[in-house]
Amino acid sequence: MLEDRVLEVLQKAKGFVTAAEIQFGVSLDEDVSARNVRRAVTELQRRGYPVVAGDSGYILAETLQELHDYRERLAKGFEGLVEKIRILNRLIRRAQQQEQVRALETAQRQ
């Protein structure tokens, strides 16, 4: 399985490993996409392996602090997504209101 090969690459690594390095390290017979690497990492996390991601790639966390730091990075990213969703909701409401006004103006002209 891809997850097992990704885990093997991470276990042999001395520090962070980029998705491209993982792709190169595991793709012997098949083309492995960065998306499939991310999916494999998520599956390893589900299985209980402490794989964390950072700006430099992936690593197996060795300390509780590394896990806490990773969680904080994810939480900040989530907060950013929530803010973007709020902004989009405001834009959608504004567009709907403008559409309603245009529809009323068109109906009044007829």
Protein Blocks (a to p, Z undefined) as FASTA:
>chain_A
ZZlmmmmmmmmpgcjddfklmmmmmmmmbccdfklmmmmmmmmmmnopacdddfkbcadd
fbfklmmmmmmmmmmmmmmmmmmmmmmmmmmmmmmmmmmmmmmmmmmmZZ
